[in-house]
Amino acid sequence: GTSFCVCEHTALIGQFSGLRSTRQAGAEYADASSAAREALLARGRVYERIATGHVLMEHELGAFTPAAGRGGASDSGPSRAVAGRMMVDTASALHRGVHVGKGGGSASEAVQAALKTVVHQARSGVGGAAAGAGAAAGAEAEDEASDMPLYLQGPLPEDLAWRTWPTVAGFSLAAKRWGWASVDGLREVRFSPEAFRQLVLPESRKRLIEALVVHSKVSAAAGA
């Protein structure tokens, strides 16, 4: 993916008398303190950096949740009780049916509805073929276009960055499964400087590999 989708969601809270704790089960409240907002903004900036590309990260123990298998059940045992590296790849995960719309809860349902709208309008060619099909078709296309989600390119404005989704999709190399990882449970990969030295290869071959990697980095930097 190359852009972010702004999906509106309203949490419905039933009537109640007296006081109600924000910690009460089922209540969807957000802590509005400045400290909480700063923490959410920091998480949002991480999300913004990794959610639209292919980024290798490390997930902590319990931070990764595998997607449902062919039988429809998600693993709750060994696949979750692992820590390791993960390729964050939202677009590839979406092609495999792994997206936040399957996370459960009313917010996920709102995202799923937005995805269905995008797929439907992409198939019907809103704004293209419908434009020349008469006034009625044009009005219908305009109504459908008004329902399209808002797309933004990064960097996200601060008032949206702190409200980004708490998980990202990708493939866990440790669990060997597609699924979701909590953004708070991700960190940069800590590469070992001794790994290349311990590689069991002839020295001439290792020098060749190192030269190729360095050349690729220099070429990539020059192209950017």
mmCIF file of the C-alpha atoms, coordinates in Angstrom:
data_MODEL
# 
_entry.id   MODEL 
# 
loop_
_atom_site.group_PDB 
_atom_site.id 
_atom_site.type_symbol 
_atom_site.label_atom_id 
_atom_site.label_alt_id 
_atom_site.label_comp_id 
_atom_site.label_asym_id 
_atom_site.label_entity_id 
_atom_site.label_seq_id 
_atom_site.pdbx_PDB_ins_code 
_atom_site.Cartn_x 
_atom_site.Cartn_y 
_atom_site.Cartn_z 
_atom_site.occupancy 
_atom_site.B_iso_or_equiv 
_atom_site.pdbx_formal_charge 
_atom_site.auth_seq_id 
_atom_site.auth_comp_id 
_atom_site.auth_asym_id 
_atom_site.auth_atom_id 
_atom_site.pdbx_PDB_model_num 
ATOM 1   C CA . GLY A 1 1   ? 0.000   0.000   0.000   1.00 0.00 ? 1   GLY A CA 1 
ATOM 2   C CA . THR A 1 2   ? 1.004   3.614   -0.516  1.00 0.00 ? 2   THR A CA 1 
ATOM 3   C CA . SER A 1 3   ? -1.731  5.548   1.270   1.00 0.00 ? 3   SER A CA 1 
ATOM 4   C CA . PHE A 1 4   ? -3.739  5.602   4.480   1.00 0.00 ? 4   PHE A CA 1 
ATOM 5   C CA . CYS A 1 5   ? -7.515  5.253   4.665   1.00 0.00 ? 5   CYS A CA 1 
ATOM 6   C CA . VAL A 1 6   ? -9.468  7.371   7.117   1.00 0.00 ? 6   VAL A CA 1 
ATOM 7   C CA . CYS A 1 7   ? -12.352 5.254   8.373   1.00 0.00 ? 7   CYS A CA 1 
ATOM 8   C CA . GLU A 1 8   ? -14.970 6.899   10.563  1.00 0.00 ? 8   GLU A CA 1 
ATOM 9   C CA . HIS A 1 9   ? -16.438 4.892   13.412  1.00 0.00 ? 9   HIS A CA 1 
ATOM 10  C CA . THR A 1 10  ? -18.908 5.811   16.132  1.00 0.00 ? 10  THR A CA 1 
ATOM 11  C CA . ALA A 1 11  ? -19.107 3.671   19.244  1.00 0.00 ? 11  ALA A CA 1 
ATOM 12  C CA . LEU A 1 12  ? -22.640 3.414   20.576  1.00 0.00 ? 12  LEU A CA 1 
ATOM 13  C CA . ILE A 1 13  ? -22.994 3.532   24.357  1.00 0.00 ? 13  ILE A CA 1 
ATOM 14  C CA . GLY A 1 14  ? -26.302 2.589   25.882  1.00 0.00 ? 14  GLY A CA 1 
ATOM 15  C CA . GLN A 1 15  ? -28.100 4.739   28.407  1.00 0.00 ? 15  GLN A CA 1 
ATOM 16  C CA . PHE A 1 16  ? -27.179 4.298   32.043  1.00 0.00 ? 16  PHE A CA 1 
ATOM 17  C CA . SER A 1 17  ? -27.911 6.017   35.308  1.00 0.00 ? 17  SER A CA 1 
ATOM 18  C CA . GLY A 1 18  ? -25.389 7.357   37.802  1.00 0.00 ? 18  GLY A CA 1 
ATOM 19  C CA . LEU A 1 19  ? -21.665 7.071   37.197  1.00 0.00 ? 19  LEU A CA 1 
ATOM 20  C CA . ARG A 1 20  ? -19.960 4.555   34.968  1.00 0.00 ? 20  ARG A CA 1 
ATOM 21  C CA . SER A 1 21  ? -16.291 3.625   35.166  1.00 0.00 ? 21  SER A CA 1 
ATOM 22  C CA . THR A 1 22  ? -14.222 3.965   32.004  1.00 0.00 ? 22  THR A CA 1 
ATOM 23  C CA . ARG A 1 23  ? -12.669 0.626   32.941  1.00 0.00 ? 23  ARG A CA 1 
ATOM 24  C CA . GLN A 1 24  ? -16.024 -1.133  32.883  1.00 0.00 ? 24  GLN A CA 1 
ATOM 25  C CA . ALA A 1 25  ? -16.083 -4.065  30.464  1.00 0.00 ? 25  ALA A CA 1 
ATOM 26  C CA . GLY A 1 26  ? -17.593 -3.167  27.134  1.00 0.00 ? 26  GLY A CA 1 
ATOM 27  C CA . ALA A 1 27  ? -17.163 0.585   27.529  1.00 0.00 ? 27  ALA A CA 1 
ATOM 28  C CA . GLU A 1 28  ? -15.198 2.184   24.660  1.00 0.00 ? 28  GLU A CA 1 
ATOM 29  C CA . TYR A 1 29  ? -13.544 5.236   26.141  1.00 0.00 ? 29  TYR A CA 1 
ATOM 30  C CA . ALA A 1 30  ? -10.163 6.785   25.407  1.00 0.00 ? 30  ALA A CA 1 
ATOM 31  C CA . ASP A 1 31  ? -7.899  8.374   27.973  1.00 0.00 ? 31  ASP A CA 1 
ATOM 32  C CA . ALA A 1 32  ? -7.718  12.040  26.942  1.00 0.00 ? 32  ALA A CA 1 
ATOM 33  C CA . SER A 1 33  ? -4.721  12.938  29.126  1.00 0.00 ? 33  SER A CA 1 
ATOM 34  C CA . SER A 1 34  ? -1.722  14.553  27.464  1.00 0.00 ? 34  SER A CA 1 
ATOM 35  C CA . ALA A 1 35  ? 0.531   11.652  28.475  1.00 0.00 ? 35  ALA A CA 1 
ATOM 36  C CA . ALA A 1 36  ? -1.815  9.129   26.871  1.00 0.00 ? 36  ALA A CA 1 
ATOM 37  C CA . ARG A 1 37  ? -2.047  11.212  23.719  1.00 0.00 ? 37  ARG A CA 1 
ATOM 38  C CA . GLU A 1 38  ? 1.741   11.486  23.462  1.00 0.00 ? 38  GLU A CA 1 
ATOM 39  C CA . ALA A 1 39  ? 2.055   7.710   23.800  1.00 0.00 ? 39  ALA A CA 1 
ATOM 40  C CA . LEU A 1 40  ? -0.572  7.170   21.104  1.00 0.00 ? 40  LEU A CA 1 
ATOM 41  C CA . LEU A 1 41  ? 1.139   9.710   18.852  1.00 0.00 ? 41  LEU A CA 1 
ATOM 42  C CA . ALA A 1 42  ? 4.472   7.903   19.227  1.00 0.00 ? 42  ALA A CA 1 
ATOM 43  C CA . ARG A 1 43  ? 2.758   4.627   18.341  1.00 0.00 ? 43  ARG A CA 1 
ATOM 44  C CA . GLY A 1 44  ? 1.074   6.301   15.381  1.00 0.00 ? 44  GLY A CA 1 
ATOM 45  C CA . ARG A 1 45  ? 4.382   7.521   13.974  1.00 0.00 ? 45  ARG A CA 1 
ATOM 46  C CA . VAL A 1 46  ? 5.719   3.965   14.101  1.00 0.00 ? 46  VAL A CA 1 
ATOM 47  C CA . TYR A 1 47  ? 2.575   2.730   12.373  1.00 0.00 ? 47  TYR A CA 1 
ATOM 48  C CA . GLU A 1 48  ? 2.900   5.445   9.738   1.00 0.00 ? 48  GLU A CA 1 
ATOM 49  C CA . ARG A 1 49  ? 6.475   4.408   8.968   1.00 0.00 ? 49  ARG A CA 1 
ATOM 50  C CA . ILE A 1 50  ? 5.918   0.648   8.648   1.00 0.00 ? 50  ILE A CA 1 
ATOM 51  C CA . ALA A 1 51  ? 2.289   0.098   7.593   1.00 0.00 ? 51  ALA A CA 1 
ATOM 52  C CA . THR A 1 52  ? 2.611   1.037   3.906   1.00 0.00 ? 52  THR A CA 1 
ATOM 53  C CA . GLY A 1 53  ? 5.830   -0.777  3.043   1.00 0.00 ? 53  GLY A CA 1 
ATOM 54  C CA . HIS A 1 54  ? 7.741   -3.994  3.544   1.00 0.00 ? 54  HIS A CA 1 
ATOM 55  C CA . VAL A 1 55  ? 9.602   -3.632  6.819   1.00 0.00 ? 55  VAL A CA 1 
ATOM 56  C CA . LEU A 1 56  ? 11.434  -6.263  8.822   1.00 0.00 ? 56  LEU A CA 1 
ATOM 57  C CA . MET A 1 57  ? 10.725  -5.848  12.538  1.00 0.00 ? 57  MET A CA 1 
ATOM 58  C CA . GLU A 1 58  ? 10.979  -7.880  15.735  1.00 0.00 ? 58  GLU A CA 1 
ATOM 59  C CA . HIS A 1 59  ? 7.844   -8.741  17.690  1.00 0.00 ? 59  HIS A CA 1 
ATOM 60  C CA . GLU A 1 60  ? 7.853   -9.407  21.405  1.00 0.00 ? 60  GLU A CA 1 
ATOM 61  C CA . LEU A 1 61  ? 6.506   -12.503 23.088  1.00 0.00 ? 61  LEU A CA 1 
ATOM 62  C CA . GLY A 1 62  ? 2.717   -12.535 22.781  1.00 0.00 ? 62  GLY A CA 1 
ATOM 63  C CA . ALA A 1 63  ? 2.590   -9.517  20.462  1.00 0.00 ? 63  ALA A CA 1 
ATOM 64  C CA . PHE A 1 64  ? 1.774   -11.578 17.360  1.00 0.00 ? 64  PHE A CA 1 
ATOM 65  C CA . THR A 1 65  ? -1.647  -13.122 16.721  1.00 0.00 ? 65  THR A CA 1 
ATOM 66  C CA . PRO A 1 66  ? -1.828  -15.627 13.842  1.00 0.00 ? 66  PRO A CA 1 
ATOM 67  C CA . ALA A 1 67  ? -4.703  -15.457 11.394  1.00 0.00 ? 67  ALA A CA 1 
ATOM 68  C CA . ALA A 1 68  ? -7.262  -18.238 11.305  1.00 0.00 ? 68  ALA A CA 1 
ATOM 69  C CA . GLY A 1 69  ? -6.128  -21.399 9.580   1.00 0.00 ? 69  GLY A CA 1 
ATOM 70  C CA . ARG A 1 70  ? -7.976  -23.344 6.968   1.00 0.00 ? 70  ARG A CA 1 
ATOM 71  C CA . GLY A 1 71  ? -10.237 -24.806 9.613   1.00 0.00 ? 71  GLY A CA 1 
ATOM 72  C CA . GLY A 1 72  ? -11.314 -21.316 10.650  1.00 0.00 ? 72  GLY A CA 1 
ATOM 73  C CA . ALA A 1 73  ? -9.677  -21.377 14.093  1.00 0.00 ? 73  ALA A CA 1 
ATOM 74  C CA . SER A 1 74  ? -6.816  -19.133 15.128  1.00 0.00 ? 74  SER A CA 1 
ATOM 75  C CA . ASP A 1 75  ? -3.946  -20.650 17.066  1.00 0.00 ? 75  ASP A CA 1 
ATOM 76  C CA . SER A 1 76  ? -3.822  -19.647 20.712  1.00 0.00 ? 76  SER A CA 1 
ATOM 77  C CA . GLY A 1 77  ? -0.877  -21.842 21.661  1.00 0.00 ? 77  GLY A CA 1 
ATOM 78  C CA . PRO A 1 78  ? 2.619   -22.178 20.209  1.00 0.00 ? 78  PRO A CA 1 
ATOM 79  C CA . SER A 1 79  ? 2.102   -19.691 17.359  1.00 0.00 ? 79  SER A CA 1 
ATOM 80  C CA . ARG A 1 80  ? 1.385   -16.900 19.829  1.00 0.00 ? 80  ARG A CA 1 
ATOM 81  C CA . ALA A 1 81  ? 3.941   -17.885 22.438  1.00 0.00 ? 81  ALA A CA 1 
ATOM 82  C CA . VAL A 1 82  ? 6.881   -16.870 20.281  1.00 0.00 ? 82  VAL A CA 1 
ATOM 83  C CA . ALA A 1 83  ? 9.060   -13.838 19.812  1.00 0.00 ? 83  ALA A CA 1 
ATOM 84  C CA . GLY A 1 84  ? 11.016  -13.196 16.673  1.00 0.00 ? 84  GLY A CA 1 
ATOM 85  C CA . ARG A 1 85  ? 11.214  -11.352 13.412  1.00 0.00 ? 85  ARG A CA 1 
ATOM 86  C CA . MET A 1 86  ? 8.274   -10.353 11.280  1.00 0.00 ? 86  MET A CA 1 
ATOM 87  C CA . MET A 1 87  ? 7.926   -8.921  7.797   1.00 0.00 ? 87  MET A CA 1 
ATOM 88  C CA . VAL A 1 88  ? 5.300   -6.198  8.055   1.00 0.00 ? 88  VAL A CA 1 
ATOM 89  C CA . ASP A 1 89  ? 3.524   -6.286  4.691   1.00 0.00 ? 89  ASP A CA 1 
ATOM 90  C CA . THR A 1 90  ? -0.024  -4.953  4.730   1.00 0.00 ? 90  THR A CA 1 
ATOM 91  C CA . ALA A 1 91  ? -0.617  -5.280  0.986   1.00 0.00 ? 91  ALA A CA 1 
ATOM 92  C CA . SER A 1 92  ? 0.514   -8.924  0.714   1.00 0.00 ? 92  SER A CA 1 
ATOM 93  C CA . ALA A 1 93  ? -1.445  -9.806  3.847   1.00 0.00 ? 93  ALA A CA 1 
ATOM 94  C CA . LEU A 1 94  ? -4.583  -8.253  2.351   1.00 0.00 ? 94  LEU A CA 1 
ATOM 95  C CA . HIS A 1 95  ? -4.247  -10.466 -0.735  1.00 0.00 ? 95  HIS A CA 1 
ATOM 96  C CA . ARG A 1 96  ? -4.339  -13.442 1.645   1.00 0.00 ? 96  ARG A CA 1 
ATOM 97  C CA . GLY A 1 97  ? -7.432  -12.200 3.447   1.00 0.00 ? 97  GLY A CA 1 
ATOM 98  C CA . VAL A 1 98  ? -5.531  -10.956 6.501   1.00 0.00 ? 98  VAL A CA 1 
ATOM 99  C CA . HIS A 1 99  ? -6.639  -7.440  7.397   1.00 0.00 ? 99  HIS A CA 1 
ATOM 100 C CA . VAL A 1 100 ? -7.868  -5.456  10.381  1.00 0.00 ? 100 VAL A CA 1 
ATOM 101 C CA . GLY A 1 101 ? -11.477 -5.953  9.346   1.00 0.00 ? 101 GLY A CA 1 
ATOM 102 C CA . LYS A 1 102 ? -11.187 -9.474  10.749  1.00 0.00 ? 102 LYS A CA 1 
ATOM 103 C CA . GLY A 1 103 ? -9.905  -8.397  14.132  1.00 0.00 ? 103 GLY A CA 1 
ATOM 104 C CA . GLY A 1 104 ? -13.292 -8.441  15.827  1.00 0.00 ? 104 GLY A CA 1 
ATOM 105 C CA . GLY A 1 105 ? -15.248 -5.621  17.444  1.00 0.00 ? 105 GLY A CA 1 
ATOM 106 C CA . SER A 1 106 ? -17.310 -2.764  16.058  1.00 0.00 ? 106 SER A CA 1 
ATOM 107 C CA . ALA A 1 107 ? -14.255 -0.803  14.849  1.00 0.00 ? 107 ALA A CA 1 
ATOM 108 C CA . SER A 1 108 ? -13.103 -3.776  12.774  1.00 0.00 ? 108 SER A CA 1 
ATOM 109 C CA . GLU A 1 109 ? -16.610 -4.080  11.368  1.00 0.00 ? 109 GLU A CA 1 
ATOM 110 C CA . ALA A 1 110 ? -16.437 -0.434  10.261  1.00 0.00 ? 110 ALA A CA 1 
ATOM 111 C CA . VAL A 1 111 ? -13.134 -1.092  8.472   1.00 0.00 ? 111 VAL A CA 1 
ATOM 112 C CA . GLN A 1 112 ? -14.588 -4.200  6.847   1.00 0.00 ? 112 GLN A CA 1 
ATOM 113 C CA . ALA A 1 113 ? -17.523 -2.154  5.566   1.00 0.00 ? 113 ALA A CA 1 
ATOM 114 C CA . ALA A 1 114 ? -15.112 0.419   4.113   1.00 0.00 ? 114 ALA A CA 1 
ATOM 115 C CA . LEU A 1 115 ? -13.148 -2.338  2.359   1.00 0.00 ? 115 LEU A CA 1 
ATOM 116 C CA . LYS A 1 116 ? -16.350 -3.708  0.840   1.00 0.00 ? 116 LYS A CA 1 
ATOM 117 C CA . THR A 1 117 ? -17.221 -0.212  -0.411  1.00 0.00 ? 117 THR A CA 1 
ATOM 118 C CA . VAL A 1 118 ? -13.825 0.165   -2.066  1.00 0.00 ? 118 VAL A CA 1 
ATOM 119 C CA . VAL A 1 119 ? -14.028 -3.270  -3.723  1.00 0.00 ? 119 VAL A CA 1 
ATOM 120 C CA . HIS A 1 120 ? -17.596 -2.651  -4.914  1.00 0.00 ? 120 HIS A CA 1 
ATOM 121 C CA . GLN A 1 121 ? -16.809 0.728   -6.436  1.00 0.00 ? 121 GLN A CA 1 
ATOM 122 C CA . ALA A 1 122 ? -13.601 -0.528  -8.019  1.00 0.00 ? 122 ALA A CA 1 
ATOM 123 C CA . ARG A 1 123 ? -15.583 -3.292  -9.753  1.00 0.00 ? 123 ARG A CA 1 
ATOM 124 C CA . SER A 1 124 ? -18.393 -0.972  -10.861 1.00 0.00 ? 124 SER A CA 1 
ATOM 125 C CA . GLY A 1 125 ? -15.973 1.660   -12.200 1.00 0.00 ? 125 GLY A CA 1 
ATOM 126 C CA . VAL A 1 126 ? -17.429 4.611   -10.324 1.00 0.00 ? 126 VAL A CA 1 
ATOM 127 C CA . GLY A 1 127 ? -16.508 7.876   -12.017 1.00 0.00 ? 127 GLY A CA 1 
ATOM 128 C CA . GLY A 1 128 ? -15.599 6.165   -15.305 1.00 0.00 ? 128 GLY A CA 1 
ATOM 129 C CA . ALA A 1 129 ? -18.083 4.127   -17.325 1.00 0.00 ? 129 ALA A CA 1 
ATOM 130 C CA . ALA A 1 130 ? -20.999 5.396   -15.283 1.00 0.00 ? 130 ALA A CA 1 
ATOM 131 C CA . ALA A 1 131 ? -20.265 8.999   -16.321 1.00 0.00 ? 131 ALA A CA 1 
ATOM 132 C CA . GLY A 1 132 ? -21.776 8.579   -19.783 1.00 0.00 ? 132 GLY A CA 1 
ATOM 133 C CA . ALA A 1 133 ? -24.761 6.436   -18.818 1.00 0.00 ? 133 ALA A CA 1 
ATOM 134 C CA . GLY A 1 134 ? -27.233 9.288   -18.404 1.00 0.00 ? 134 GLY A CA 1 
ATOM 135 C CA . ALA A 1 135 ? -28.279 11.601  -15.610 1.00 0.00 ? 135 ALA A CA 1 
ATOM 136 C CA . ALA A 1 136 ? -29.659 8.841   -13.374 1.00 0.00 ? 136 ALA A CA 1 
ATOM 137 C CA . ALA A 1 137 ? -26.491 6.784   -13.591 1.00 0.00 ? 137 ALA A CA 1 
ATOM 138 C CA . GLY A 1 138 ? -24.412 9.909   -13.030 1.00 0.00 ? 138 GLY A CA 1 
ATOM 139 C CA . ALA A 1 139 ? -26.336 10.786  -9.892  1.00 0.00 ? 139 ALA A CA 1 
ATOM 140 C CA . GLU A 1 140 ? -25.939 7.237   -8.605  1.00 0.00 ? 140 GLU A CA 1 
ATOM 141 C CA . ALA A 1 141 ? -22.209 7.331   -9.257  1.00 0.00 ? 141 ALA A CA 1 
ATOM 142 C CA . GLU A 1 142 ? -21.935 10.649  -7.446  1.00 0.00 ? 142 GLU A CA 1 
ATOM 143 C CA . ASP A 1 143 ? -23.752 9.209   -4.429  1.00 0.00 ? 143 ASP A CA 1 
ATOM 144 C CA . GLU A 1 144 ? -21.444 6.203   -4.380  1.00 0.00 ? 144 GLU A CA 1 
ATOM 145 C CA . ALA A 1 145 ? -18.352 8.391   -4.740  1.00 0.00 ? 145 ALA A CA 1 
ATOM 146 C CA . SER A 1 146 ? -19.454 10.404  -1.723  1.00 0.00 ? 146 SER A CA 1 
ATOM 147 C CA . ASP A 1 147 ? -19.292 7.190   0.303   1.00 0.00 ? 147 ASP A CA 1 
ATOM 148 C CA . MET A 1 148 ? -15.692 6.526   -0.661  1.00 0.00 ? 148 MET A CA 1 
ATOM 149 C CA . PRO A 1 149 ? -13.269 6.567   2.272   1.00 0.00 ? 149 PRO A CA 1 
ATOM 150 C CA . LEU A 1 150 ? -10.758 9.416   2.487   1.00 0.00 ? 150 LEU A CA 1 
ATOM 151 C CA . TYR A 1 151 ? -7.228  8.508   1.414   1.00 0.00 ? 151 TYR A CA 1 
ATOM 152 C CA . LEU A 1 152 ? -4.122  10.343  2.603   1.00 0.00 ? 152 LEU A CA 1 
ATOM 153 C CA . GLN A 1 153 ? -0.426  10.163  1.874   1.00 0.00 ? 153 GLN A CA 1 
ATOM 154 C CA . GLY A 1 154 ? 2.055   10.419  4.750   1.00 0.00 ? 154 GLY A CA 1 
ATOM 155 C CA . PRO A 1 155 ? 3.086   12.187  6.820   1.00 0.00 ? 155 PRO A CA 1 
ATOM 156 C CA . LEU A 1 156 ? -0.205  12.094  8.663   1.00 0.00 ? 156 LEU A CA 1 
ATOM 157 C CA . PRO A 1 157 ? -1.395  15.186  10.525  1.00 0.00 ? 157 PRO A CA 1 
ATOM 158 C CA . GLU A 1 158 ? -1.024  14.920  14.284  1.00 0.00 ? 158 GLU A CA 1 
ATOM 159 C CA . ASP A 1 159 ? -4.780  14.809  14.914  1.00 0.00 ? 159 ASP A CA 1 
ATOM 160 C CA . LEU A 1 160 ? -4.931  11.590  12.849  1.00 0.00 ? 160 LEU A CA 1 
ATOM 161 C CA . ALA A 1 161 ? -1.549  10.054  13.681  1.00 0.00 ? 161 ALA A CA 1 
ATOM 162 C CA . TRP A 1 162 ? -2.490  9.414   17.306  1.00 0.00 ? 162 TRP A CA 1 
ATOM 163 C CA . ARG A 1 163 ? -5.629  7.567   16.184  1.00 0.00 ? 163 ARG A CA 1 
ATOM 164 C CA . THR A 1 164 ? -3.987  4.999   13.910  1.00 0.00 ? 164 THR A CA 1 
ATOM 165 C CA . TRP A 1 165 ? -4.795  1.300   14.146  1.00 0.00 ? 165 TRP A CA 1 
ATOM 166 C CA . PRO A 1 166 ? -3.028  -0.510  17.016  1.00 0.00 ? 166 PRO A CA 1 
ATOM 167 C CA . THR A 1 167 ? -1.899  -3.509  14.919  1.00 0.00 ? 167 THR A CA 1 
ATOM 168 C CA . VAL A 1 168 ? -0.192  -4.202  11.600  1.00 0.00 ? 168 VAL A CA 1 
ATOM 169 C CA . ALA A 1 169 ? -0.435  -7.266  9.369   1.00 0.00 ? 169 ALA A CA 1 
ATOM 170 C CA . GLY A 1 170 ? 2.420   -9.356  8.103   1.00 0.00 ? 170 GLY A CA 1 
ATOM 171 C CA . PHE A 1 171 ? 4.235   -12.672 8.233   1.00 0.00 ? 171 PHE A CA 1 
ATOM 172 C CA . SER A 1 172 ? 5.965   -13.868 11.398  1.00 0.00 ? 172 SER A CA 1 
ATOM 173 C CA . LEU A 1 173 ? 9.163   -15.739 10.585  1.00 0.00 ? 173 LEU A CA 1 
ATOM 174 C CA . ALA A 1 174 ? 9.087   -17.206 14.101  1.00 0.00 ? 174 ALA A CA 1 
ATOM 175 C CA . ALA A 1 175 ? 5.480   -18.457 14.027  1.00 0.00 ? 175 ALA A CA 1 
ATOM 176 C CA . LYS A 1 176 ? 5.604   -19.160 10.277  1.00 0.00 ? 176 LYS A CA 1 
ATOM 177 C CA . ARG A 1 177 ? 2.130   -17.690 9.961   1.00 0.00 ? 177 ARG A CA 1 
ATOM 178 C CA . TRP A 1 178 ? 0.378   -14.631 8.571   1.00 0.00 ? 178 TRP A CA 1 
ATOM 179 C CA . GLY A 1 179 ? -1.337  -12.523 11.176  1.00 0.00 ? 179 GLY A CA 1 
ATOM 180 C CA . TRP A 1 180 ? -1.284  -9.311  13.162  1.00 0.00 ? 180 TRP A CA 1 
ATOM 181 C CA . ALA A 1 181 ? 1.200   -7.791  15.576  1.00 0.00 ? 181 ALA A CA 1 
ATOM 182 C CA . SER A 1 182 ? 0.654   -5.064  18.132  1.00 0.00 ? 182 SER A CA 1 
ATOM 183 C CA . VAL A 1 183 ? 2.546   -1.933  17.121  1.00 0.00 ? 183 VAL A CA 1 
ATOM 184 C CA . ASP A 1 184 ? 3.500   -1.442  20.775  1.00 0.00 ? 184 ASP A CA 1 
ATOM 185 C CA . GLY A 1 185 ? 5.074   -4.912  20.702  1.00 0.00 ? 185 GLY A CA 1 
ATOM 186 C CA . LEU A 1 186 ? 7.334   -4.207  17.712  1.00 0.00 ? 186 LEU A CA 1 
ATOM 187 C CA . ARG A 1 187 ? 10.903  -2.917  17.693  1.00 0.00 ? 187 ARG A CA 1 
ATOM 188 C CA . GLU A 1 188 ? 13.751  -2.484  15.258  1.00 0.00 ? 188 GLU A CA 1 
ATOM 189 C CA . VAL A 1 189 ? 15.677  -5.621  14.353  1.00 0.00 ? 189 VAL A CA 1 
ATOM 190 C CA . ARG A 1 190 ? 18.878  -5.894  16.357  1.00 0.00 ? 190 ARG A CA 1 
ATOM 191 C CA . PHE A 1 191 ? 21.391  -7.353  13.949  1.00 0.00 ? 191 PHE A CA 1 
ATOM 192 C CA . SER A 1 192 ? 24.404  -9.147  15.377  1.00 0.00 ? 192 SER A CA 1 
ATOM 193 C CA . PRO A 1 193 ? 27.745  -7.800  14.121  1.00 0.00 ? 193 PRO A CA 1 
ATOM 194 C CA . GLU A 1 194 ? 29.214  -11.274 14.652  1.00 0.00 ? 194 GLU A CA 1 
ATOM 195 C CA . ALA A 1 195 ? 26.764  -13.057 12.339  1.00 0.00 ? 195 ALA A CA 1 
ATOM 196 C CA . PHE A 1 196 ? 28.691  -12.388 9.133   1.00 0.00 ? 196 PHE A CA 1 
ATOM 197 C CA . ARG A 1 197 ? 32.022  -13.305 10.712  1.00 0.00 ? 197 ARG A CA 1 
ATOM 198 C CA . GLN A 1 198 ? 30.577  -16.639 11.824  1.00 0.00 ? 198 GLN A CA 1 
ATOM 199 C CA . LEU A 1 199 ? 29.218  -17.433 8.364   1.00 0.00 ? 199 LEU A CA 1 
ATOM 200 C CA . VAL A 1 200 ? 30.758  -20.737 7.230   1.00 0.00 ? 200 VAL A CA 1 
ATOM 201 C CA . LEU A 1 201 ? 32.045  -19.838 3.760   1.00 0.00 ? 201 LEU A CA 1 
ATOM 202 C CA . PRO A 1 202 ? 35.441  -19.347 2.165   1.00 0.00 ? 202 PRO A CA 1 
ATOM 203 C CA . GLU A 1 203 ? 36.856  -15.893 2.864   1.00 0.00 ? 203 GLU A CA 1 
ATOM 204 C CA . SER A 1 204 ? 36.935  -15.017 -0.844  1.00 0.00 ? 204 SER A CA 1 
ATOM 205 C CA . ARG A 1 205 ? 33.216  -15.797 -1.159  1.00 0.00 ? 205 ARG A CA 1 
ATOM 206 C CA . LYS A 1 206 ? 32.392  -13.787 1.967   1.00 0.00 ? 206 LYS A CA 1 
ATOM 207 C CA . ARG A 1 207 ? 34.294  -10.757 0.622   1.00 0.00 ? 207 ARG A CA 1 
ATOM 208 C CA . LEU A 1 208 ? 32.357  -11.028 -2.645  1.00 0.00 ? 208 LEU A CA 1 
ATOM 209 C CA . ILE A 1 209 ? 29.015  -11.156 -0.807  1.00 0.00 ? 209 ILE A CA 1 
ATOM 210 C CA . GLU A 1 210 ? 29.985  -8.179  1.346   1.00 0.00 ? 210 GLU A CA 1 
ATOM 211 C CA . ALA A 1 211 ? 30.989  -6.181  -1.721  1.00 0.00 ? 211 ALA A CA 1 
ATOM 212 C CA . LEU A 1 212 ? 27.659  -6.933  -3.423  1.00 0.00 ? 212 LEU A CA 1 
ATOM 213 C CA . VAL A 1 213 ? 25.687  -5.825  -0.367  1.00 0.00 ? 213 VAL A CA 1 
ATOM 214 C CA . VAL A 1 214 ? 27.671  -2.600  -0.024  1.00 0.00 ? 214 VAL A CA 1 
ATOM 215 C CA . HIS A 1 215 ? 27.257  -1.878  -3.741  1.00 0.00 ? 215 HIS A CA 1 
ATOM 216 C CA . SER A 1 216 ? 23.495  -2.456  -3.511  1.00 0.00 ? 216 SER A CA 1 
ATOM 217 C CA . LYS A 1 217 ? 23.199  -0.040  -0.581  1.00 0.00 ? 217 LYS A CA 1 
ATOM 218 C CA . VAL A 1 218 ? 25.189  2.640   -2.401  1.00 0.00 ? 218 VAL A CA 1 
ATOM 219 C CA . SER A 1 219 ? 23.121  2.198   -5.576  1.00 0.00 ? 219 SER A CA 1 
ATOM 220 C CA . ALA A 1 220 ? 19.863  2.388   -3.609  1.00 0.00 ? 220 ALA A CA 1 
ATOM 221 C CA . ALA A 1 221 ? 20.997  5.547   -1.831  1.00 0.00 ? 221 ALA A CA 1 
ATOM 222 C CA . ALA A 1 222 ? 22.021  7.153   -5.123  1.00 0.00 ? 222 ALA A CA 1 
ATOM 223 C CA . GLY A 1 223 ? 18.681  6.288   -6.693  1.00 0.00 ? 223 GLY A CA 1 
ATOM 224 C CA . ALA A 1 224 ? 16.743  7.782   -3.772  1.00 0.00 ? 224 ALA A CA 1 
# 
